[in-house]
Amino acid sequence: MKRLLAIAAAIGAVSCAELGSDQPETAGDELSGPATYNAPATQRVAISDLSPGRLMGFRIDSAITSGERQTYQVVITLPATYQFNGFLALGEAGTRIGAYGFEFNPASDGPDRLFPIYSSDADSAWVDSNLDGTPNPLKPQIEYTQDGGQNHILTITLPRGGDGSTSFNEASFSSDVMAFLRTGIFTNPAAGGAYPIALNFTSVDPDSGDANDNAGSAPETFAINENATIAATQLSAAVLPTSRSVTFGTQATAFATLVNGGTSAAETCSVSLLNVIKGGFSYQTTDPNTNALTGTINTPVDIPAGQSQSFVIAFTPVQEFFNSAIPFTTEPLEFQFSCASGQAAQISGVNQLTMSSGTTATADIIAIAATTSNDGILFLGGNEGRGAIGMAAINIGASGPVTLRSAASGVTATMCETTGNANGACQSAPTATLDFTHDQNAVRTFTVLIRGTGQPVTNDPARNRVALEFVDAGGVVRGATSVAVTTANAPT
């Protein structure tokens, strides 16, 4: 996957909109002329999941150098054995599917300038390079196609090198560059092995500062061809709670556990944040019996065979400004739980953290759920079987109205509040959702009733889950938890 590092520099060649415009300009009489165009120096690549048949996303850290020629287009080719799920796999058109950023100040938390990537339709996406929320053909575009061999082609086009100006074709500043696409757009091959991935780069035209005009000096090109290694993992990870809501500058914490299910020690295990997002991240080991901090912050550890290690992870959101304050976009934070021997699978609702932030305090609900088997799995015992989830929630944020809702495939869910009833009896008849005001520091309890719909639901905790979310009037998640569900019988 090292070849994916070059994407960051390709996308990174897009100068910040504050240094240019996405409106066309008339070419000047003289351009800056041919400049160096080389493969970027690699720094770091982090793939969200390398397990066979799993959904995949990635983060890339690289750099751009002032005075080097900008990139006009990058063509990425993945073998047909991968599966493209479409840019709408993460939500309707306009969903934020990733981001890239520039970090001019290495001492700052997160990127100094951040640009979201939004889906247009199943096969196209765009980068909001001047943060006005409006698609524009002069902003970077991403298009998906297939070639004659059914290989998957992603074409990233950076008009005029991405800065919207035809007056020069060289990068006008130096910066670290971070690029991120969320897990879910691609699925890894079903079988393990090494898979070739090719990237072909084309520079801006030295004469026009844009696409090749077939006159004068031609654009330069280079290619990167390497392999991605897909392999099963013996590592697994979980995060609780799975949602936090805090104000800017306030640290949000959660607990994480990394399990080594292998027969040998997992060495140099660490936790890193994949998202390109404005804020500071850290991790540190804890004592699982007391949750007290142990070890040293941001320091990898070894995990013996068949054992687990608990961590506290912390994220402090920082407000970004681009002429004016920019709203914080709620999105699931994805983490890479990695050791020298591999990394844990990326599982939505299990080892991700939905993060929201703003200038005003909101509800911040910490929820936990339990099943009768005490293993986080609800066994229905038949395709039309029934079961119940017990849930408790405390609001450590500001008081506010919320709605409790559920999401699951293959089963139906109704719920009731049981707060104050020692025997767990419902306060009223179960309904599909619950609306109430959750006061600060108040603890409330609920029962969620699950019923099969006649179709089998396999015992696959990574895919088949009941998600329970507390959302505000704007649909922003202010608390969440989940359990696995299956129509199978409970083990005896």
C-alpha positions as CSV (number, residue, x, y, z in Angstrom):
1,M,0.0,0.0,0.0
2,K,3.0,2.3,-0.1
3,R,1.9,3.4,-3.6
4,L,-1.1,4.9,-2.0
5,L,1.2,7.4,-0.3
6,A,1.5,9.2,-3.5
7,I,-2.1,10.0,-3.5
8,A,-1.5,12.4,-0.7
9,A,1.1,14.3,-2.6
10,A,-1.1,14.3,-5.7
11,I,-4.1,15.6,-3.8
12,G,-1.7,17.7,-1.7
13,A,-0.6,19.5,-4.8
14,V,-3.9,21.3,-4.5
15,S,-2.9,24.6,-3.0
16,C,-5.1,26.0,-0.2
17,A,-8.0,28.0,-1.5
18,E,-6.8,30.9,0.5
19,L,-3.8,31.1,-1.9
20,G,-5.9,30.8,-5.0
21,S,-9.5,30.6,-6.3
22,D,-11.7,28.0,-7.9
23,Q,-12.7,30.5,-10.6
24,P,-11.0,30.4,-14.0
25,E,-8.3,32.9,-14.8
26,T,-6.8,34.1,-18.0
27,A,-3.3,32.6,-18.6
28,G,-0.5,35.0,-18.3
29,D,2.1,35.7,-21.0
30,E,4.7,33.7,-19.2
31,L,4.5,30.8,-16.9
32,S,7.0,29.7,-14.4
33,G,8.3,27.0,-16.8
34,P,9.3,23.3,-16.3
35,A,10.0,22.3,-12.7
36,T,11.0,19.1,-10.9
37,Y,8.4,16.4,-11.0
38,N,9.3,13.4,-8.8
39,A,7.6,10.7,-6.8
40,P,6.9,12.2,-3.4
41,A,8.9,11.3,-0.4
42,T,6.9,8.8,1.6
43,Q,6.2,9.3,5.3
44,R,3.4,7.1,6.6
45,V,0.5,5.0,5.3
46,A,-2.2,3.5,7.5
47,I,-4.8,1.1,6.0
48,S,-8.0,0.7,8.1
49,D,-8.3,-3.0,7.4
50,L,-6.1,-5.6,5.7
51,S,-8.2,-8.7,6.4
52,P,-9.7,-10.7,3.5
53,G,-13.2,-9.7,2.5
54,R,-13.3,-6.7,4.8
55,L,-14.3,-3.1,4.1
56,M,-11.3,-0.9,3.5
57,G,-10.3,2.7,3.9
58,F,-6.9,4.5,4.3
59,R,-5.0,7.4,5.5
60,I,-1.8,8.7,3.9
61,D,0.7,11.2,5.2
62,S,3.2,12.7,2.8
63,A,4.6,16.1,1.9
64,I,4.8,18.7,-0.9
65,T,7.7,21.0,-1.6
66,S,7.6,24.6,-2.8
67,G,8.8,25.0,-6.3
68,E,8.1,21.5,-7.5
69,R,5.6,21.0,-10.4
70,Q,2.0,20.4,-9.4
71,T,0.1,17.3,-10.3
72,Y,-2.9,17.5,-12.7
73,Q,-4.1,13.9,-12.6
74,V,-3.6,10.6,-10.8
75,V,-5.0,7.3,-12.0
76,I,-5.2,4.5,-9.4
77,T,-5.8,0.9,-10.5
78,L,-6.9,-1.8,-8.2
79,P,-7.3,-5.5,-9.3
80,A,-10.7,-6.8,-10.2
81,T,-10.6,-9.0,-7.1
82,Y,-11.3,-5.9,-5.0
83,Q,-14.9,-4.7,-4.8
84,F,-15.9,-1.1,-5.4
85,N,-19.0,-0.4,-3.2
86,G,-19.5,3.1,-4.6
87,F,-19.2,6.6,-3.2
88,L,-22.8,6.3,-1.9
89,A,-21.9,3.3,0.3
90,L,-21.5,5.6,3.3
91,G,-24.7,7.6,2.7
92,E,-26.7,9.7,0.2
93,A,-25.1,12.1,-2.2
94,G,-23.4,14.9,-0.4
95,T,-22.1,12.6,2.4
96,R,-18.6,13.4,3.6
97,I,-16.6,10.4,2.6
98,G,-13.1,11.6,3.5
99,A,-10.9,14.7,3.8
100,Y,-7.4,15.9,3.1
101,G,-5.4,18.5,5.0
102,F,-2.2,20.6,5.1
103,E,-0.1,20.9,8.2
104,F,2.1,24.0,8.0
105,N,2.9,24.0,11.7
106,P,4.0,20.6,13.0
107,A,3.4,21.7,16.6
108,S,-0.3,22.2,16.0
109,D,-3.0,19.6,16.7
110,G,-4.1,18.1,13.4
111,P,-4.1,19.8,10.0
112,D,-3.8,23.6,9.8
113,R,-6.2,23.5,6.8
114,L,-8.8,20.8,6.2
115,F,-10.8,20.1,3.0
116,P,-13.8,17.7,3.0
117,I,-14.4,15.1,0.2
118,Y,-18.1,14.7,-0.6
119,S,-19.9,12.1,-2.8
120,S,-21.7,13.3,-5.9
121,D,-23.2,9.9,-7.0
122,A,-22.1,6.3,-6.9
123,D,-19.2,6.9,-9.2
124,S,-18.0,10.4,-8.6
125,A,-16.9,12.7,-5.7
126,W,-15.4,16.2,-5.3
127,V,-13.2,18.1,-2.9
128,D,-14.5,21.3,-1.4
129,S,-11.2,23.2,-1.8
130,N,-12.6,26.6,-0.8
131,L,-15.1,25.4,1.8
132,D,-18.2,27.0,0.3
133,G,-20.1,23.7,0.1
134,T,-20.7,24.1,-3.6
135,P,-19.5,21.7,-6.3
136,N,-17.5,23.3,-9.1
137,P,-15.7,21.6,-12.0
138,L,-12.6,23.6,-11.1
139,K,-12.4,21.9,-7.8
140,P,-10.6,18.5,-7.6
141,Q,-12.8,15.7,-8.9
142,I,-12.7,11.9,-8.3
143,E,-14.2,9.6,-10.8
144,Y,-14.6,5.8,-10.8
145,T,-14.5,3.5,-13.9
146,Q,-13.5,0.0,-14.9
147,D,-11.1,-1.0,-17.7
148,G,-11.5,-4.0,-20.0
149,G,-10.2,-6.4,-17.4
150,Q,-12.7,-5.2,-14.9
151,N,-10.0,-3.6,-12.9
152,H,-11.1,-0.7,-10.7
153,I,-9.9,2.8,-11.8
154,L,-10.0,5.9,-9.6
155,T,-9.1,9.1,-11.5
156,I,-8.3,12.1,-9.4
157,T,-8.2,15.3,-11.5
158,L,-6.8,18.5,-10.0
159,P,-7.7,21.3,-12.4
160,R,-4.8,23.8,-12.9
161,G,-2.8,21.8,-10.4
162,G,-5.7,22.4,-7.9
163,D,-5.1,26.1,-7.1
164,G,-7.5,27.4,-9.8
165,S,-4.8,29.7,-11.2
166,T,-3.2,29.4,-14.6
167,S,-0.5,31.9,-13.8
168,F,1.9,29.3,-12.4
169,N,2.3,25.5,-12.3
170,E,4.6,25.0,-9.3
171,A,3.6,24.3,-5.7
172,S,3.7,27.7,-4.0
173,F,4.3,26.4,-0.5
174,S,5.8,23.4,1.4
175,S,3.7,21.4,3.8
176,D,3.0,18.0,5.3
177,V,-0.1,16.5,3.6
178,M,-2.7,14.2,5.0
179,A,-5.4,12.3,3.0
180,F,-8.1,10.0,4.2
181,L,-11.0,8.0,2.6
182,R,-13.4,6.4,5.1
183,T,-13.8,2.6,5.4
184,G,-16.5,1.2,3.2
185,I,-15.8,2.5,-0.3
186,F,-13.8,-0.6,-1.2
187,T,-13.8,-4.2,0.0
188,N,-10.6,-6.3,0.2
189,P,-10.2,-9.5,-1.9
190,A,-11.7,-12.6,-0.3
191,A,-8.5,-14.5,-0.4
192,G,-5.2,-13.5,1.2
193,G,-2.1,-12.7,-0.8
194,A,-0.2,-9.9,-2.4
195,Y,-2.3,-7.8,-4.9
196,P,-0.7,-5.3,-7.3
197,I,-1.9,-1.7,-7.2
198,A,-0.7,0.9,-9.8
199,L,-0.7,4.7,-9.6
200,N,0.0,6.7,-12.7
201,F,0.8,10.5,-12.3
202,T,0.6,13.3,-14.8
203,S,1.9,16.8,-14.1
204,V,0.3,20.0,-15.2
205,D,1.2,21.2,-18.6
206,P,4.3,23.5,-18.3
207,D,2.8,25.7,-21.0
208,S,-0.7,26.1,-19.8
209,G,-0.6,25.2,-16.1
210,D,-3.6,22.9,-16.8
211,A,-4.2,19.9,-19.0
212,N,-2.0,19.0,-21.9
213,D,-2.5,21.5,-24.7
214,N,-0.4,19.3,-27.2
215,A,1.9,22.3,-27.8
216,G,5.4,23.2,-26.5
217,S,6.6,21.1,-23.5
218,A,4.5,18.1,-22.6
219,P,3.4,17.2,-19.1
220,E,5.7,14.8,-17.2
221,T,4.6,11.4,-15.8
222,F,5.7,8.7,-13.4
223,A,4.2,5.5,-12.1
224,I,4.3,3.6,-8.8
225,N,3.7,-0.2,-8.9
226,E,3.6,-2.2,-5.6
227,N,1.6,-4.8,-3.8
228,A,-0.9,-4.7,-1.0
229,T,-0.7,-7.7,1.3
230,I,-4.1,-9.1,2.5
231,A,-3.9,-11.5,5.4
232,A,-6.1,-12.8,8.3
233,T,-5.5,-11.3,11.7
234,Q,-5.5,-12.6,15.2
235,L,-6.1,-9.2,16.7
236,S,-9.4,-7.7,17.6
237,A,-10.4,-4.4,19.2
238,A,-13.3,-2.6,20.8
239,V,-14.1,0.9,22.0
240,L,-16.5,2.1,24.7
241,P,-18.4,4.4,24.6
242,T,-18.9,4.6,20.9
243,S,-20.0,8.3,20.9
244,R,-18.9,11.5,22.6
245,S,-20.0,15.1,22.3
246,V,-17.9,17.9,23.8
247,T,-17.2,21.6,23.2
248,F,-14.1,22.7,21.3
249,G,-10.9,22.5,23.4
250,T,-12.5,19.9,25.7
251,Q,-10.9,16.4,25.8
252,A,-13.2,13.5,25.1
253,T,-12.0,10.1,26.3
254,A,-13.1,6.5,25.7
255,F,-11.7,3.1,26.7
256,A,-10.3,0.6,24.2
257,T,-9.3,-3.0,24.5
258,L,-6.9,-4.8,22.0
259,V,-7.1,-8.6,22.2
260,N,-4.3,-10.8,20.9
261,G,-6.0,-14.1,20.0
262,G,-2.8,-15.6,18.5
263,T,-0.4,-18.1,19.9
264,S,2.6,-15.8,20.1
265,A,3.1,-12.4,21.6
266,A,2.0,-9.3,19.7
267,E,4.8,-6.8,19.8
268,T,4.9,-2.9,19.6
269,C,1.1,-2.6,19.7
270,S,-0.3,1.0,19.4
271,V,-3.4,3.0,18.6
272,S,-3.4,5.8,16.0
273,L,-6.2,8.0,14.5
274,L,-6.9,7.6,10.8
275,N,-9.2,10.5,10.2
276,V,-7.9,13.8,8.8
277,I,-9.6,16.0,11.4
278,K,-8.7,19.1,13.4
279,G,-7.8,18.0,16.9
280,G,-5.2,16.3,19.2
281,F,-5.2,12.5,19.7
282,S,-3.4,10.4,22.3
283,Y,-3.5,6.9,23.8
284,Q,-2.2,5.3,27.0
285,T,-2.4,1.9,28.7
286,T,-4.6,1.4,31.7
287,D,-5.2,-1.2,34.4
288,P,-8.4,-3.0,33.2
289,N,-9.5,-3.6,36.8
290,T,-9.4,0.0,37.9
291,N,-9.1,2.0,34.6
292,A,-6.1,3.8,36.2
293,L,-3.5,5.0,33.8
294,T,-0.3,2.9,33.5
295,G,2.7,3.1,31.2
296,T,3.6,6.1,29.2
297,I,1.4,8.2,26.9
298,N,1.7,7.3,23.1
299,T,4.1,4.4,23.8
300,P,3.6,1.0,22.1
301,V,3.4,-2.1,24.3
302,D,3.6,-5.9,23.8
303,I,0.6,-8.1,24.4
304,P,1.2,-11.8,25.4
305,A,-0.5,-14.6,23.5
306,G,-4.1,-15.0,24.4
307,Q,-4.1,-11.8,26.4
308,S,-5.6,-8.3,26.1
309,Q,-4.5,-4.7,26.8
310,S,-6.7,-1.9,27.8
311,F,-6.2,1.7,26.8
312,V,-7.7,5.1,27.3
313,I,-7.9,7.1,24.0
314,A,-8.4,10.8,24.0
315,F,-9.3,13.3,21.3
316,T,-9.5,17.1,21.8
317,P,-11.4,18.8,19.0
318,V,-10.2,22.2,17.8
319,Q,-12.3,24.7,15.9
320,E,-11.0,25.5,12.4
321,F,-11.3,29.0,10.8
322,F,-11.4,29.8,7.1
323,N,-12.2,33.5,7.0
324,S,-14.9,32.6,9.5
325,A,-15.5,29.7,11.9
326,I,-16.1,26.3,10.3
327,P,-18.7,23.9,11.8
328,F,-17.3,20.6,13.1
329,T,-18.5,17.8,10.9
330,T,-19.8,14.8,12.9
331,E,-18.2,11.6,11.7
332,P,-17.0,8.3,13.1
333,L,-13.4,8.4,14.2
334,E,-11.5,5.4,12.8
335,F,-8.5,4.0,14.7
336,Q,-5.7,1.7,13.6
337,F,-5.1,-0.8,16.3
338,S,-1.8,-2.3,15.1
339,C,1.1,-4.5,16.2
340,A,4.2,-5.7,14.4
341,S,2.3,-8.9,13.4
342,G,-0.8,-7.1,12.0
343,Q,-3.8,-5.0,12.9
344,A,-7.3,-5.4,14.1
345,A,-10.3,-5.4,11.7
346,Q,-12.2,-2.1,11.4
347,I,-15.8,-2.6,12.7
348,S,-18.4,0.1,12.7
349,G,-20.1,0.4,16.1
350,V,-17.4,-1.7,17.8
351,N,-14.1,0.1,17.5
352,Q,-15.0,3.5,16.1
353,L,-16.0,6.6,18.0
354,T,-18.7,9.0,16.6
355,M,-17.4,12.4,17.5
356,S,-19.3,15.8,17.6
357,S,-18.2,19.2,18.8
358,G,-19.2,22.8,18.8
359,T,-19.1,26.0,20.8
360,T,-22.1,25.2,22.9
361,A,-22.4,22.3,25.4
362,T,-24.9,19.6,24.4
363,A,-26.0,16.2,25.7
364,D,-23.1,13.8,26.0
365,I,-24.6,10.4,26.8
366,I,-22.5,7.4,27.9
367,A,-24.5,4.3,27.2
368,I,-23.9,0.6,27.9
369,A,-25.9,-2.4,26.8
370,A,-26.1,-6.0,28.1
371,T,-27.6,-9.3,26.9
372,T,-28.7,-12.3,28.9
373,S,-25.6,-14.2,27.7
374,N,-23.3,-11.5,29.1
375,D,-21.1,-11.7,26.0
376,G,-22.5,-8.8,24.0
377,I,-24.5,-11.2,21.7
378,L,-28.3,-11.4,21.6
379,F,-29.3,-15.0,20.7
380,L,-32.9,-15.1,19.4
381,G,-33.1,-18.9,19.2
382,G,-34.9,-19.0,15.9
383,N,-35.8,-16.9,12.8
384,E,-38.8,-15.5,14.5
385,G,-37.3,-15.7,18.0
386,R,-37.4,-12.9,20.6
387,G,-34.9,-11.4,22.9
388,A,-34.2,-8.3,25.1
389,I,-31.4,-5.9,25.5
390,G,-30.9,-4.0,28.8
391,M,-29.4,-0.6,28.5
392,A,-28.3,2.2,31.0
393,A,-27.3,5.7,30.0
394,I,-25.9,8.7,31.9
395,N,-25.7,12.2,30.4
396,I,-22.5,13.8,31.4
397,G,-23.1,16.8,29.2
398,A,-25.8,19.5,29.2
399,S,-29.5,18.7,29.6
400,G,-31.4,18.4,26.4
401,P,-34.1,16.7,24.4
402,V,-33.1,13.5,22.6
403,T,-34.6,10.6,20.7
404,L,-33.6,7.0,21.3
405,R,-33.7,5.0,18.1
406,S,-32.4,1.7,16.8
407,A,-31.0,0.3,13.5
408,A,-30.6,-3.3,12.6
409,S,-31.1,-5.6,9.6
410,G,-33.1,-8.8,9.7
411,V,-34.8,-8.0,13.0
412,T,-37.3,-5.5,14.4
413,A,-36.9,-3.4,17.6
414,T,-39.2,-1.7,20.0
415,M,-38.2,-0.1,23.3
416,C,-39.4,1.3,26.6
417,E,-38.0,3.2,29.6
418,T,-37.6,1.3,32.8
419,T,-36.0,4.0,35.0
420,G,-37.0,3.7,38.6
421,N,-38.6,0.3,38.2
422,A,-36.5,-2.3,40.2
423,N,-38.1,-5.2,38.4
424,G,-37.3,-3.7,35.0
425,A,-41.0,-3.2,34.1
426,C,-41.7,-0.8,31.2
427,Q,-43.1,2.6,32.2
428,S,-45.3,2.5,29.1
429,A,-45.9,0.3,26.1
430,P,-42.8,-0.3,23.9
431,T,-42.5,1.9,20.8
432,A,-40.2,2.1,17.9
433,T,-38.5,5.3,19.3
434,L,-38.5,7.2,22.5
435,D,-38.5,11.0,22.9
436,F,-37.5,12.6,26.3
437,T,-35.3,15.2,27.9
438,H,-32.1,13.7,29.4
439,D,-31.0,15.9,32.3
440,Q,-27.4,16.4,33.2
441,N,-25.9,13.6,35.3
442,A,-29.2,11.7,35.2
443,V,-29.1,7.9,34.8
444,R,-31.9,6.3,32.8
445,T,-32.5,2.7,32.0
446,F,-34.3,1.0,29.0
447,T,-35.3,-2.3,27.7
448,V,-35.1,-3.0,23.9
449,L,-37.2,-5.8,22.6
450,I,-35.9,-7.6,19.5
451,R,-37.8,-10.0,17.3
452,G,-36.7,-12.0,14.2
453,T,-38.5,-11.4,10.9
454,G,-38.4,-14.9,9.6
455,Q,-35.1,-14.7,7.9
456,P,-31.9,-16.2,9.4
457,V,-29.3,-13.8,10.9
458,T,-25.9,-15.4,11.2
459,N,-23.7,-15.1,14.2
460,D,-21.4,-12.5,12.7
461,P,-20.8,-9.8,15.4
462,A,-18.8,-7.7,13.0
463,R,-21.7,-7.3,10.6
464,N,-25.0,-8.2,12.3
465,R,-25.6,-5.7,15.1
466,V,-28.4,-3.8,16.8
467,A,-27.3,-0.1,17.0
468,L,-28.9,2.1,19.6
469,E,-28.5,5.9,19.3
470,F,-29.5,9.0,21.2
471,V,-29.9,11.8,18.7
472,D,-30.8,15.5,19.1
473,A,-33.4,17.4,17.0
474,G,-30.8,17.9,14.3
475,G,-30.1,14.2,14.0
476,V,-26.6,14.5,15.6
477,V,-25.7,11.4,17.6
478,R,-25.2,12.3,21.2
479,G,-24.8,8.8,22.6
480,A,-24.6,5.3,21.1
481,T,-24.0,1.6,21.9
482,S,-24.6,-1.7,20.2
483,V,-24.8,-5.4,20.6
484,A,-24.5,-8.3,18.1
485,V,-27.6,-10.2,17.2
486,T,-28.2,-13.7,15.7
487,T,-31.2,-16.0,15.2
488,A,-29.0,-18.9,16.3
489,N,-29.4,-20.6,19.7
490,A,-27.3,-19.6,22.6
491,P,-24.4,-21.9,23.3
492,T,-24.9,-24.4,26.1
